[in-house]
Amino acid sequence: MLVGNASKILTQLEKAGADLAAAVHEPVGTIRVGAFLTVAESIVPGALAILSARKRLRVEVIEAKPSNALAALLSRDLDLLITEQFPGYPYPVPSEVTRLPIGHDPLYLARSGDDTSLDR
């Protein structure tokens, strides 16, 4: 009986060791991502599709308006923030935040064809 139980225990220990080794190379847990609405609708779904292969990773996406999103990141309510910055309007980013550009979108102004007030 003791030998039979020892065999089961050794098998469970081997499985636990393999699970631990896999966790070292695979993200585990929950990541909270903040994104403004346009990005949440366009970029985030593709990223979620890629991350779905990570079975032990849970991703929560929260709509984060640029006006209060940085504060949420700094208070650790968010783990990752996808936000916007307009040319000529930089905002200060604290040194503990790493900022990486992920794209550049052109800005357009739309007006009706008969509105000449902007032709100057």
HELIX and SHEET records of a PDB file:
HELIX    1   1 LEU A    2  HIS A   25  1                                  24    
HELIX    2   2 LEU A   37  SER A   42  1                                   6    
HELIX    3   3 VAL A   44  LEU A   51  1                                   8    
HELIX    4   4 PRO A   66  LEU A   74  1                                   9    
SHEET    1   A 3 LEU A  57  GLU A  63  0                                        
SHEET    2   A 3 GLY A  29  ALA A  35  1                                        
SHEET    3   A 3 LEU A  80  ILE A  82  1                                        
END                                                                             
